[in-house]
Amino acid sequence: GEYGARTTPSDPDDLTSAILYVASPITVGQQIVGVLTVCKPVDSVTLFLETARKKIAFAGLVASVAVVVLGMVISLWISRPIEKLTRYAKAIRDGKRVAPPRLGRSEIGTLGVAFEEMRSALEGKQYVEDYVQTLTHQMKSPVAAIRGAVELLEEDMPPEQRSQFLGNIRSESERIQDLIDRMLQLSALENRNALRDVEDIDLSQLCSDVIAAMNALLSGRRVEVSLASPAPIIVQGERFLIRQAVSNLVQNALDFNEEDELISVSIKERNGEAEINVLDNGAGVPAYALDKVFNRFYSLPRPDTGRKSSGLGLAFVKEVAVLHGGRARLVNRPEGGAKATLILPTKPPPPGF
């Protein structure tokens, strides 16, 4: 052959004393004229091989860790949008109104958009059906009253009675207009899932403005609305919606309050939430109605007239609270009367998940 190699221990009793010999022939033309032999202790080669083995093992370990980390990143990148979409689906299943998750322009993002469009279509269909049914039910009474008054006006009657029936028609027409206006407000609010014009709002000042407006309208009634607020309390949200919600709470308290009794409004902050409490001194809410007062179109007879309202005022309050990431509640007070509370976070809810 062209070269030869062998290992020979220099000490037969010590295997580590082996020497590696490598020999190669020296040729001139076609004739071998000598041999070149190189020898080296095996220990030196073993050390080189061990160093190389360690380097290869370390490189393999680094590569394995890199593959694991990259796999985790890819898995998280894929599973995170799916997890958001799953939470969104569960929230819709539970009847919660939440903003669709932000999923980017990937295939999963396209799926999320399609999911939101499907939800809107299905929800809109049921929403319209519910509103048509409830609107029809609510308008039966005023329409019947108007028709009855018109039929009576077709007959001859004294001017005083004619004026009375014309007044009834005007009153019922205003009732229908108020119902339609409130329904439009509530429906617009229920179809939203995120805040728009967010700003810092001083609840103390806002409630003070509401009460000033209310007291101006109460000049002929023996009722007073007062405000107790220790210091400015700031929340973030839509000023118009929060003001309208507070106005609805105060108006509801006025409807059920006793004459010559005080209605008090207080504001306090705790655990990252602001509470607006409206206390009246009426007869309180019947036990059977406590869990229904925030339902759309649910209303109790007013103690002074026996008539019911549109049943949309407190429903509007609840929708405002939910849209701001808060809640609304109404309970009876042990000393008499009721306490309605609007609870708002001091920070706005995040858009989506």
Protein Blocks (a to p, Z undefined) as FASTA:
>chain_A
ZZdcddddfblklmklpccdddddddehjacfbdcdddddfklmmmmmmmmmmmmmmmmm
mmmmmmmmmmmmmmmmmmmmmmmmmmmmmmmmnopacddddebjafklmmmmmmmmmmmm
mmmmmmmmmmmmmmmmmmmmmmmmmmmmmmmmmpccdfklmmmmmmmmmmmmmmmmmmmm
mmmmmmmmmmpcbdfbdcdddfklmmmmmmmmmmmmmmmpccddddddfbacdddddfkl
mmmmmmmmmmmmmmmpcehiacddddddeehiacdddddfbebjafklmmmmmpghiacd
dfklopacehlmmmmmmmmmmmnopacdddddfkgpjdddddddfbdcdehZZ
